[in-house]
Structure formats: structure tokens, C-alpha cells
């Protein structure tokens, strides 16, 4: 065998396991592989999961924080103002340089699939064309999906509908929308109908920014669920952000959850951005701006966690790591129950893989492409607690990321000790 990883704590497997890889595929996964590998690594009980999937990020804006100025209020509105200034200076080279850097960060964190929304309210499609070039450059290493995202509206921006259609012709993979941002409720409904019809016509996936507001009257997810059901487009449609669901009355929310399940919508929550952007018009108490993750997860709805931003006008921090977003969501979504913490790993791996359309070739099992991530932590909880660095990322059987654990030494009464933050 080409590579054998020994003594791995493989996510969802019981006990330490050896992983044998040959010709880019998982050849054998069992307690003890007797044959020798060309290369062998003893993982000494470290956690191994399938690769992470970044299912919602805005790569066109990454690494622009502070350009032309920092967001002083930290609000969505000031972020939009700053972005509209920065956007005027976008060039192909500028976008490519930033996106390539951010993709490398994501890969180093174990992300091998990225769905990026790209603002297409730009008749020249500067950002889209640049990101499509980056997509080609990373082919075979990181798979990038682009969403034709009408940041300024399909009906509130001149020829917004035509721009989304043209962006799809240009090579975007997924149809986007932003109904809550349209000028009127009626235009918001048209926005959803347009996106579902276009997605169906082109046989493409659909992913809308939807109800990303604290306004409890923003109720476009119900339209999206209804249109998905009417068009029988089950499983191909994603609702991103949906923060207004936090503010709905329970009677309405539970009715809506039933429609979401029936439509098999994929749901994406973005704890990094929405924890700082929502509740800004509240005095006290201040609302949490996240969707109803626990309830949806317990109903079997496919829920995903994503980053949304990496150092942009809306969110100044971030390193392109879905595990970091999951860590934040432990606190923000009160997901600290044991099973809840374990379910967060589903929300950054298998669930977004399903949303992405990976099919059954995703996951650690014999015969599948040998893609995996090794964490510098023995368990899921330790990985989450320490937002553990990724020691290795393996893609198609090849090690594509390797990192060295940090060594920390403390001196007590002149005696040297090392500290690892592991019990
Ligand atoms: Fe977003």
C-alpha cells in the first residue's frame, strides 16, 4: 500500500484504526493492517475526519479589511458602505491574489471544497471571471463552486435578473438571490420565484441569502420552501443565513420548519458574521441572530455551519476555518451538550458535503477517494475546544498539508515542562 496511517481515531469509528491507502483510494480501514506501507505514519490516537467543506463564504471580499478604511461601528450598514467604495477598485489581479491566498489558508485548515458567493451586480463580472480562473488553478486540489449572487438585488438593481442569468452563462455554478433586500415584499417573492425557475431551467443548484435580518416579518423562506415543493426540486435548494427565524413567534416558526423539512432545503448558519451583525437595532435584551439550528437538526433537516467572511468589511477576523465557526457556535447557539458538540462535526463535514452535491464518494470508507484531515487532538471535543491545528490533509491519497505541532515549554523552579492543553 502507498500510505498507511496507523492508530487513528477515525470519526464515527470505534477504537483506534489503521487506514491503508492505495492508488488514491481508501484500500483498507481496519483495526490492524498486517502488511507494510511504502510510507507509514503513526498518528498515536489523533482524530481523523473527512475533509471540511466551506459551504458559504464571500471570496470576492476576502482580505480587504481596512481597505479603504476600517468599519468603526461594526455594523452591516457601514460594511456595505465600505464595500461599495472598495468594490470600485476591484481588478482581476487584485481579486485573484486575495482569493488564492485565502484558498491556501482554507486548504491548510482541511477545506477541500468551497462554495463562494460572488457579487454579480457588476456588468463586467470582474470578480466572477477572476474567481473562475482561480477555480481552474486549484482543480484537483480544492473544488470551488461559485454562486451568482445579486448582492444589490435582482429587482432593486438595474437588470439584476439579466445579470444573474448572464453570470450563469459565464460559468457560475449555483443560482443565488437576496429576497429580503429587495425594495418590496412583492419583489422579494419575485426574487425567489426567479431563482428557483432559473435553477430548474438550467438544472443547477440554488442557494439564496434569505431572511438575513432581525425583522420577524421577513418571511421568504416559506416562499422558497413552497416554490421548491411545487417545482419538485427537492434537495437542490439551500437557504443561507435565515436569521429572522430567530425572531419569529414559535407557532409560525414550527409551521415553517415543517415546510423546510418537506422541501428538503439545506440550511446554512453563519455564526461568525451573524453573531456580530445581528441585534444591532436592539437595546436590551439583544437578540442572537442565528437560525433555529437545534430544532432543525433534531428534525433531520440538513444544517450546515459556514464562515461567510475572512477579514472583510463585515467581519474583520477569521482564518478560513469552519472548525472555528463551529467553536463560536457552541457558545452562541448553546450547543454545549455532548451530542450537540458531536453534531457540529456533521455540520462542517457531511452535511455541507451533501449541500455541495458530493454524492456517496465523500467520506472515509473503503473504495472512496482517500481524502481526510488529521487534527492535533485525540477527540472531537478536544479538537473543538482547542480549535486544533490540522497536522495533515490528505487529498486523493497524497499529503497536501503537513504541519508541526507547537511546542510550549514552561519553567517552574528552573525545571522544564511541556504544555499541550490536552488532559
Ligand atoms: Fe453570506
Boltz pocket constraint, residues with backbone or C-beta under 6 A from the ligand:
constraints:
  - pocket:
      binder: B
      contacts: [[A, 56], [A, 58], [A, 117], [A, 209], [A, 240], [A, 308]]
      max_distance: 6.0
